[in-house]
Amino acid sequence: MGMGAIATPEILRFRNRMVCMLFVLLSLLTVTGCGPSNTYPAQPITLLCPWSAGGGTDRVSRQVAKQLEQSLGIPVNVINATGGSGVTGHTRGAQARPDGYTLTMVTVELNMLHWRGLTSVTYENFQPLHLLNRDSAALFVRQESEIENLDQLRDEITASPGRIKASGTAFGGIWHVAMAGWLDQQGIDPTAATWISINGSGPSIQELNAGGVDLICCSLPEVDALLAAGKVRCLGVMADERVAGFEEVPTFKEQGHDWSLAGWRGLAAPVGIPTERLSILQDAVNEVAHSQELAEFMGRAGFNLSLEGSSEFEATLAKQDAIFKQVLTGPAFASLSGEHFGPMLFPGVIGCSLLALLVILVRQASPNEYQSHSVEEDRLSEEKPEPDFGGSISWGILCWVVAGCLLYSYLSEVVGFLLASVVLVTGLLFLMAPPDRVRWCLRFGFPIALILSVGLYQLFSVGLGVPLPRAWLGW
């Protein structure tokens, strides 16, 4: 039977059968005896750092990554997933594929962001692996600054609200809360010092040197080099006692300011990693955490090595979360919110936009009963009537596309990106092809889908570093 331009019922049935067979084949593959390799790890691991390069979290992350490479025998790549006051990195880490190939250097902001309404991610979305260090906050000014102690800084802020510009991290980060908490403890409006939101201590230190801000709040190790060079001066550290390695720096309490607060860093993984892989990962992390090499690095850099295993770290996260709930939801910090949008606003806007686009596509695909025809077209249509599959076919195609995308999102995790993409693209080519092109799709559909899928994998996974499901074929 020839395949002309008319959509005969036979051709439509054949095309639908082909599409059904492709999706059924992909579904059956999930229950076959094939499966991913049990060897772990078999590919590079990504270590997400929620803060900018050059800061304390970045330095600790890169040291841990180097040692994990030695322990596991595979590359461990540090990715600075910055933005949103730490929201980007922590959210990306919590929502990563639980296959053991994505870790996150979580920081104290994990216990803070959701209480500020910036994200729905909490510590419960992570599997804690190991707490690595705690560092108390401290205040720094340039060496030539006229402010020499905390009393002078307090008086200056009180006398000229808004004139002093400070930074150290993004708006609402731990160093911001540390300084705002001290101001509140002193009976001063936390917004009396203008906080300049900068994503991390590294860029904040550069801004202090350039004169863009008057002081910064961060940990002592992060400013170690500038302290040693005499370019900055520390007004005090928010600790109960002087910090080892920085004994010349007085505490807040010594100066009559009863306030202390510290940040922390630790390794965590997304919830749901298979037990065997989690055990291997946990052993490697424990080896690194208790190594002499890490202790020496922390000592040289001035970081306070504070170790807690998985269960202890989880208890610490729960305790800190309760503390920051009380702090950040209280009236003293209400003025610090500055956030006018909840975490689901933009996903909701995107979802509504996609729904509106789908409605538009359906309306465009449906036959237009008011479409004008010429007299000749009307005469020809009377002589050679065609079955009217227009509206039902349009709706059917859209339903197939939606079903295919949903099936792909699930099966790609099982069979891998490459195989799932090839089957999906091939099926859509058959589905969308005009009747006179079905034979062409039989010949060229699979090669086109294969080339397109391989190209997309190379672009996103290899070129842009976006982790894609590998599963059976390692793709």
C-alpha positions in Angstrom: 0.0 0.0 0.0 1.4 3.4 -1.0 1.8 6.1 1.7 0.4 9.3 0.2 -0.2 12.6 1.9 -3.7 11.5 3.2 -3.8 10.4 6.8 -5.6 7.1 6.2 -6.7 5.1 9.2 -4.3 2.3 8.4 -1.3 4.7 8.4 -2.4 6.3 11.6 -2.8 2.9 13.3 0.6 1.8 12.1 2.2 5.0 13.4 0.5 4.7 16.8 1.6 1.0 17.0 5.2 2.0 16.4 5.1 4.6 19.1 3.5 2.2 21.5 6.1 -0.4 20.8 8.9 2.0 21.5 7.6 3.0 24.8 6.7 -0.6 25.8 10.2 -1.6 24.9 11.7 1.0 27.1 9.4 -0.1 30.0 10.3 -3.7 29.6 14.0 -2.9 29.7 13.6 -1.8 33.3 12.6 -5.3 34.4 15.3 -7.3 32.5 18.3 -8.9 34.1 20.5 -6.0 33.0 21.5 -3.5 35.6 24.1 -0.9 36.5 27.6 -1.9 37.6 28.0 -2.7 41.2 31.5 -1.2 41.2 31.5 2.0 43.2 32.8 4.5 42.6 33.2 4.2 38.9 33.0 7.9 37.8 34.1 11.3 39.2 32.4 12.7 42.3 31.1 16.2 42.5 31.7 18.2 45.7 29.4 21.2 45.8 30.6 24.3 47.6 27.7 26.8 48.2 30.2 29.8 48.4 32.6 31.6 46.2 36.2 30.6 45.4 38.8 31.9 47.8 36.7 31.8 51.0 37.1 29.5 53.9 34.5 27.0 52.8 36.1 26.8 49.3 39.5 26.2 50.8 38.3 23.4 53.1 36.3 21.9 50.2 39.3 21.7 48.0 41.5 20.1 50.6 38.9 17.5 51.4 38.4 16.8 47.7 42.1 16.3 47.2 42.2 13.7 50.0 39.0 12.0 48.9 40.6 11.5 45.5 43.5 9.7 47.1 41.2 7.6 49.3 38.7 6.6 46.6 41.0 6.5 43.6 38.7 8.7 41.4 38.6 12.5 40.6 36.6 14.6 43.1 35.7 17.9 41.4 34.7 21.0 43.5 31.9 23.1 42.0 31.2 26.5 43.4 27.4 26.5 43.2 26.9 30.1 44.5 23.9 32.4 44.7 20.9 33.1 46.8 22.7 33.4 50.1 23.7 29.8 49.9 20.3 28.6 48.6 21.7 27.5 45.2 24.4 25.2 46.5 22.4 23.6 49.3 19.3 23.1 47.2 21.3 21.6 44.4 23.0 19.3 46.8 19.8 18.2 48.5 18.1 17.5 45.2 21.0 15.7 43.6 20.7 12.2 42.4 21.2 9.9 45.4 23.8 7.7 43.7 26.8 8.6 45.8 28.4 10.8 43.1 27.3 14.2 44.6 28.4 15.6 48.0 27.9 19.0 49.5 30.1 21.0 51.9 27.1 22.2 54.0 27.5 25.2 56.2 25.6 26.7 59.1 23.3 28.5 56.6 21.6 25.2 56.0 19.9 25.8 59.4 19.0 29.3 58.5 17.7 29.6 55.0 14.3 27.9 55.4 13.5 30.0 58.5 14.0 33.0 56.3 11.5 31.6 53.8 14.2 31.3 51.0 13.9 27.6 50.4 12.1 24.5 51.6 15.3 22.6 51.9 16.3 21.7 55.5 18.9 19.5 57.2 16.5 16.6 56.9 17.1 16.6 53.1 20.7 15.5 53.7 22.5 12.5 55.0 25.2 14.0 57.4 28.6 12.4 56.9 31.0 14.4 59.1 31.3 17.8 60.7 34.8 19.2 60.0 35.2 22.5 61.7 33.7 25.4 63.6 35.0 29.0 63.4 33.9 31.9 65.5 32.9 35.2 63.8 35.1 38.2 64.1 35.0 41.9 63.0 37.8 43.4 60.8 38.6 47.0 59.7 41.4 48.3 57.5 44.6 49.1 59.3 44.2 52.8 58.7 40.6 52.9 60.1 40.0 55.3 63.0 37.8 52.6 64.7 40.1 50.8 67.1 37.7 48.7 69.3 34.1 47.5 69.7 33.0 50.4 71.8 34.0 52.9 69.2 32.3 50.9 66.5 29.1 50.7 68.5 29.1 54.4 69.2 29.8 55.2 65.5 26.9 53.1 64.3 24.6 54.6 67.0 25.6 58.1 66.1 25.2 57.7 62.3 22.8 54.9 61.4 23.4 53.6 57.9 26.7 55.3 57.4 28.9 52.3 58.3 28.9 49.7 55.5 29.7 46.1 56.4 29.9 42.8 54.6 31.4 39.3 54.8 28.7 37.1 53.2 25.4 37.3 51.4 22.4 39.0 53.0 21.2 36.9 55.9 24.2 34.6 56.0 25.9 33.5 59.2 28.3 36.4 59.4 25.5 38.9 58.7 23.4 37.3 61.5 26.5 37.3 63.8 26.9 41.0 63.4 23.2 41.8 63.5 22.9 39.7 66.7 25.6 41.7 68.4 24.0 45.0 67.5 20.6 43.7 68.8 22.4 42.5 72.0 23.7 46.0 72.4 20.2 47.5 72.0 20.9 48.8 68.5 18.6 48.3 65.4 20.3 45.4 63.4 19.9 47.5 60.2 21.8 50.5 61.7 24.9 49.2 59.9 24.3 48.9 56.1 25.0 45.3 55.1 26.4 44.9 51.6 25.4 41.5 50.3 28.5 39.8 48.8 28.6 36.1 48.1 31.4 34.9 50.4 34.2 36.1 52.5 36.8 36.1 49.7 35.1 38.8 47.6 34.2 40.7 50.8 37.8 40.9 51.8 38.7 42.3 48.4 36.0 44.9 48.8 37.4 45.9 52.2 40.8 46.4 50.7 39.4 48.4 47.9 37.5 50.7 50.4 34.0 49.6 49.2 33.0 48.6 52.8 34.2 49.9 56.2 34.3 46.5 58.0 33.7 42.8 57.4 32.5 40.0 59.6 33.9 36.5 59.0 36.2 34.0 60.6 39.8 34.7 61.6 41.4 32.1 59.3 39.8 33.6 56.3 41.6 36.9 56.9 44.8 35.3 58.2 47.1 36.5 55.3 46.0 40.1 55.6 46.3 40.0 59.4 49.9 38.7 59.1 50.6 41.4 56.5 49.3 44.2 58.8 46.7 45.3 56.2 43.7 44.7 58.5 43.0 44.9 62.2 40.6 42.6 64.1 38.4 44.4 66.6 37.4 41.2 68.4 36.3 37.6 68.0 32.9 36.2 69.0 34.2 33.3 71.0 34.2 32.3 74.7 38.0 32.3 74.8 40.8 33.4 72.5 41.3 31.4 69.4 44.4 29.2 69.1 46.8 30.7 66.6 45.2 34.2 67.1 46.0 34.7 70.7 46.6 38.4 70.2 42.9 38.9 69.2 40.7 39.8 72.1 37.2 38.2 72.5 34.0 40.2 72.6 33.5 39.2 76.2 36.9 40.6 77.3 35.7 43.9 76.0 32.4 43.8 77.9 30.2 42.6 75.0 28.6 39.3 76.0 28.0 37.8 72.6 29.4 34.8 70.7 28.5 33.0 67.5 30.3 30.5 65.3 29.9 29.1 61.8 30.6 25.5 60.9 31.2 23.3 57.8 30.6 19.6 57.2 30.2 17.0 54.5 26.7 15.7 53.6 25.0 13.7 50.9 21.5 13.6 49.5 19.1 11.2 51.3 18.5 7.9 49.7 22.0 6.7 48.7 22.2 2.8 48.6 23.5 1.3 51.8 26.6 -0.3 50.2 27.7 3.0 48.5 27.0 5.0 51.6 29.2 2.7 53.6 32.1 3.1 51.2 31.6 6.8 51.1 31.4 7.1 54.9 34.6 5.1 55.4 36.5 7.4 53.0 35.1 10.5 54.6 36.0 9.3 58.1 39.5 8.5 56.9 40.0 12.0 55.6 38.4 13.7 58.6 40.8 11.9 61.0 43.9 12.1 58.9 47.0 13.9 59.9 47.1 15.7 56.6 43.7 17.4 57.2 44.8 18.3 60.8 48.0 19.9 59.5 46.1 21.8 56.8 43.6 23.1 59.4 46.4 24.1 61.7 48.3 26.0 59.0 45.2 27.8 57.8 44.0 28.6 61.3 40.8 26.7 61.0 39.4 25.1 64.1 39.2 21.3 63.5 36.0 20.2 65.1 35.1 16.6 64.3 31.7 14.9 64.7 30.7 11.6 63.1 27.5 11.1 61.2 25.1 10.6 64.2 26.7 13.4 66.3 26.6 15.7 63.3 22.9 15.0 62.8 22.2 15.8 66.4 24.1 19.1 66.0 22.0 20.0 62.9 18.8 19.4 64.8 19.9 21.4 67.8 21.2 24.3 65.6 17.9 24.3 63.6 15.9 24.8 66.8 18.2 27.7 67.9 18.0 29.5 64.6 14.2 29.1 64.5 14.1 31.1 67.7 16.6 33.6 66.6 15.4 34.3 63.0 11.7 34.2 63.6 11.9 36.5 66.6 10.9 40.2 66.5 14.6 41.4 66.7 15.4 40.0 63.2 12.1 40.8 61.5 13.7 43.9 60.0 16.4 41.8 58.4 14.1 39.8 56.2 14.3 41.9 53.1 12.8 39.0 51.2 9.5 39.7 49.4 9.1 36.4 47.6 8.7 32.8 48.9 10.7 29.9 47.7 7.9 28.6 45.5 7.1 31.9 43.7 9.3 31.5 40.7 8.7 27.7 40.2 5.0 28.5 40.4 5.3 31.2 37.7 7.3 28.8 35.5 4.7 26.1 36.0 1.8 28.4 35.2 3.6 29.6 32.1 4.2 26.1 30.8 0.5 25.3 31.5 -0.6 28.4 29.5 1.8 27.4 26.7 0.2 23.9 26.6 -3.3 25.5 26.3 -2.1 27.7 23.5 -0.6 24.7 21.6 -3.8 22.7 22.0 -5.9 25.6 20.6 -3.5 26.1 17.7 -3.5 22.3 17.0 -7.3 22.0 17.1 -9.1 22.5 13.8 -10.5 26.0 13.2 -14.1 25.8 12.4 -14.1 29.4 11.1 -11.2 28.9 8.7 -12.1 30.1 5.3 -11.8 27.9 2.2 -11.8 28.7 -1.4 -14.7 27.5 -3.7 -12.2 25.1 -5.4 -11.0 23.7 -2.1 -14.6 23.1 -1.0 -15.5 21.4 -4.3 -12.4 19.1 -4.0 -13.2 18.2 -0.4 -16.7 17.2 -1.4 -15.4 15.0 -4.2 -12.6 13.4 -2.0 -13.8 13.4 1.6 -11.2 12.7 4.2 -11.8 11.3 7.7 -11.7 14.1 10.2 -9.0 13.1 12.7 -7.9 16.7 13.3 -9.0 17.5 16.8 -8.5 14.0 18.2 -5.1 13.5 16.6 -3.9 16.9 18.0 -5.0 16.0 21.5 -3.6 12.5 21.1 -0.2 13.8 20.1 0.0 16.2 23.0 -1.0 13.4 25.4 1.7 11.2 24.0 4.3 14.0 24.3 3.4 14.5 28.0 3.4 10.8 28.7 6.7 10.4 27.0 8.4 13.1 29.0 7.0 11.7 32.3 8.2 8.3 31.4 11.6 9.6 30.4 12.0 11.5 33.7 11.5 8.2 35.6 13.3 5.7 33.3 16.3 7.8 32.6 17.4 7.2 36.2 17.1 3.4 35.6 18.4 2.9 32.1 20.5 6.0 31.8 20.3 9.3 29.8 21.5 7.9 26.4 19.2 5.0 26.1 16.1 6.8 27.4 16.8 9.8 25.2 17.3 7.7 22.0 14.0 5.9 22.6 12.1 9.1 23.5 13.4 11.1 20.5 12.8 8.2 18.1 9.2 7.8 19.4 8.5 11.5 19.0 9.9 11.5 15.5 7.4 8.8 14.5 4.6 10.5 16.4 5.1 13.9 14.9 6.0 12.8 11.3 3.5 13.4 8.5 2.0 10.2 7.1 4.1 10.4 4.0 7.3 10.5 6.1 6.7 7.4 8.2 8.9 5.3 5.9 11.6 8.0 6.1 11.5 7.8 9.9 11.9 4.0 9.8 15.2 4.5 7.9 16.6 7.6 9.6 14.8 8.1 12.9 17.0 6.0 15.1 20.4 7.4 13.7 19.1 10.9 14.2 18.0 10.2 17.7 21.3 8.6 18.6 23.4 11.4 17.2 21.2 14.0 18.9 21.3 12.2 22.3 25.1 11.7 22.2 25.6 15.4 21.2 23.4 16.6 24.1 25.3 14.3 26.5 28.6 15.7 25.4 27.4 19.3 25.6 25.9 19.1 29.1 27.8 16.4 30.9 31.2 16.8 29.4 31.2 20.4 28.3 29.1 22.1 31.0 29.7 19.6 33.8 26.0 18.9 34.4 25.6 15.4 35.9 23.3 13.2 33.8 22.0 9.7 34.6 24.5 7.1 33.5 23.0 3.7 34.7 23.6 0.7 32.4 25.8 2.1 29.6 27.7 4.6 31.7 26.0 7.3 29.7 
